[in-house]
């Protein structure tokens, strides 16, 4: 059975739609990822297989091929894990294909099945809104970042199991509202060099060391 999900690739500061196409058929059992992939994307095969198993889903031994298209775009990073897992489980019939329509899915999977945060969520959600997609499913730690984009529903998930229950309609997850995004006043204050009076030579030395990625050792005087 064939199914597909939508994810995104970050190119500079912009994002582009990536389709995770999964085909599950009879034949010698194996799991293959194709589509001009970097090393960390190829490793998604083992992360996805183990995460699915540890989330309570047993896959019959089948011939599984996942293509990340377009194939002429280099894919890097770990943001495709959740989309790949959903496409494979949809091909096995665990979730309805209709639940994946107009839905952008982003997230890295741990071996336990939990969903880890990723980079580039804001850019991906902006792109999803431009493409008139209905909703975005992102890691829970990135939900506020995505919710800063108005005009599209953003859902935060913490595990593969929770994602699947949501897609099957067995769990209600409220989209994160832009009004819930913490303002700068709510964030913890970080010490600033501007608060240090004097010590001009020391501050200048530390700035130069930081700019050049050098170590620095300050001895007491």
C-alpha positions in Angstrom: 0.0 0.0 0.0 1.2 3.5 -0.9 0.8 6.6 1.4 2.5 9.9 1.8 3.0 12.7 4.3 4.3 16.2 4.1 7.4 17.6 5.8 9.8 20.4 5.0 13.5 21.0 4.2 15.3 24.1 5.4 17.2 25.9 2.7 19.0 28.9 4.2 16.2 30.8 5.9 13.4 29.4 3.7 11.7 26.1 3.7 10.4 23.8 0.9 7.8 21.1 1.0 9.1 17.5 1.1 6.9 14.5 0.5 7.7 11.3 2.5 6.3 8.6 0.2 6.0 5.1 1.7 5.3 1.9 -0.1 4.8 -1.3 1.8 4.5 -4.5 -0.3 5.2 -8.2 -0.2 8.7 -9.5 -0.7 11.9 -10.0 1.2 11.6 -7.8 4.3 13.8 -4.7 4.3 13.5 -1.0 5.0 15.1 1.4 2.4 15.3 5.2 2.4 16.0 7.0 -0.9 15.9 10.6 -2.1 19.4 12.3 -2.0 19.9 11.9 1.7 22.6 13.0 4.1 24.0 10.6 6.7 21.7 11.7 9.5 18.6 11.2 7.3 19.7 7.7 6.3 20.0 6.9 10.0 16.3 7.7 10.4 15.6 4.2 9.3 16.8 2.7 12.5 15.3 5.5 14.7 11.9 5.1 13.0 11.9 1.3 13.2 12.8 1.2 16.9 10.5 4.1 17.8 7.5 2.4 16.1 8.3 -0.8 18.0 8.7 0.9 21.4 5.4 2.8 20.8 3.5 -0.5 20.8 3.1 -1.1 17.0 4.3 -4.4 15.6 5.1 -4.3 11.8 4.7 -7.5 9.8 7.9 -8.3 7.8 7.4 -6.5 4.5 9.3 -4.7 1.8 9.3 -1.0 2.9 10.6 1.8 0.6 10.4 5.4 1.7 11.2 8.2 -0.9 11.8 11.8 0.2 10.9 13.8 -2.8 11.8 15.9 -4.8 14.8 13.6 -5.2 17.1 16.4 -6.6 17.1 18.3 -3.3 19.6 17.4 -0.7 17.9 16.5 2.6 19.8 16.9 5.9 18.8 17.1 9.6 16.5 14.9 11.6 13.1 16.7 11.1 11.7 14.0 8.8 11.6 11.2 11.4 8.0 11.7 12.5 6.7 12.2 8.9 8.4 9.0 7.8 7.0 7.0 10.7 3.4 8.3 10.0 3.7 7.4 6.3 4.9 3.9 7.1 2.2 3.3 9.7 -0.4 4.7 7.3 0.8 2.2 4.6 0.3 -0.6 7.2 -3.2 0.6 7.8 -2.7 1.9 11.4 -3.9 5.4 10.6 -6.3 6.6 7.9 -4.7 8.4 4.9 -7.3 11.1 5.1 -5.9 12.3 8.4 -2.6 13.2 6.7 -4.1 15.5 4.0 -3.0 19.1 4.1 -0.9 18.4 7.2 2.8 19.3 7.7 4.6 16.9 10.1 8.0 17.8 11.7 10.0 16.2 14.5 12.9 14.0 15.4 12.2 10.6 17.0 14.1 9.1 19.9 14.4 5.3 20.2 11.8 5.4 22.9 9.2 7.1 20.6 9.4 10.5 22.1 9.5 13.5 19.8 12.5 15.9 20.1 12.8 19.5 19.1 14.2 20.6 15.8 15.4 23.7 14.0 13.6 25.8 11.4 10.0 25.3 12.7 9.0 29.0 12.2 10.2 29.0 8.5 8.4 25.7 7.9 5.1 26.9 9.3 5.3 30.1 7.3 5.8 28.1 4.2 2.9 25.8 5.1 0.6 28.8 5.4 1.7 30.1 2.0 0.9 26.6 0.5 -2.5 26.8 2.2 -2.0 23.7 4.3 -4.6 23.1 7.1 -2.4 22.3 10.0 1.2 21.6 11.3 2.2 18.9 13.8 5.5 19.9 15.4 7.5 18.9 18.6 5.9 20.2 21.7 9.0 22.4 22.6 8.7 24.1 19.2 4.9 24.7 19.4 5.1 28.3 20.6 7.6 29.1 17.8 5.2 27.8 15.2 2.2 29.4 16.8 3.7 32.8 16.2 2.4 32.4 12.6 -1.2 33.3 12.4 -3.7 31.7 10.0 -2.7 28.1 10.4 -3.3 25.6 13.3 -0.1 24.4 15.0 -0.2 21.3 17.3 2.5 20.3 19.7 3.2 16.6 20.3 5.5 14.8 22.7 5.6 11.3 21.3 4.8 9.1 18.3 2.0 7.4 20.2 0.3 10.7 21.0 0.7 11.8 17.3 -1.0 8.6 16.1 -3.8 8.8 18.6 -4.4 12.4 17.5 -4.4 11.5 13.8 -6.8 8.6 14.4 -9.2 11.0 16.2 -8.8 9.2 19.6 -7.1 12.2 21.3 -8.0 15.8 21.3 -5.1 18.2 21.2 -5.8 21.9 21.1 -3.8 24.0 18.7 -1.4 26.4 20.3 -2.7 30.0 20.2 -0.5 32.9 19.2 -1.9 34.6 22.3 -0.2 32.0 24.4 3.3 32.7 23.0 5.3 34.1 25.9 6.4 37.7 25.5 9.9 39.0 26.0 8.8 40.3 29.4 7.9 36.8 30.5 11.3 35.3 29.6 14.1 34.9 32.1 16.5 37.8 32.1 20.0 36.9 30.9 23.1 38.8 32.2 24.3 41.4 29.7 27.9 42.7 29.3 26.3 46.2 29.2 25.6 45.8 32.9 29.3 45.5 33.8 30.9 48.8 34.5 34.6 49.2 33.8 36.7 46.2 32.9 37.0 47.4 29.3 40.1 45.5 28.5 38.8 42.2 30.0 35.4 42.5 28.1 37.2 43.3 24.9 39.5 40.3 25.3 36.5 38.0 26.0 34.6 39.3 22.9 37.6 38.6 20.7 38.0 35.1 22.1 34.3 34.4 21.6 34.3 35.7 18.0 37.2 33.4 17.2 35.8 30.4 19.1 39.0 30.5 21.3 39.3 29.4 24.9 40.0 32.0 27.6 41.3 31.7 31.1 40.9 34.6 33.6 43.4 34.4 36.5 42.6 36.3 39.7 44.7 39.5 40.1 
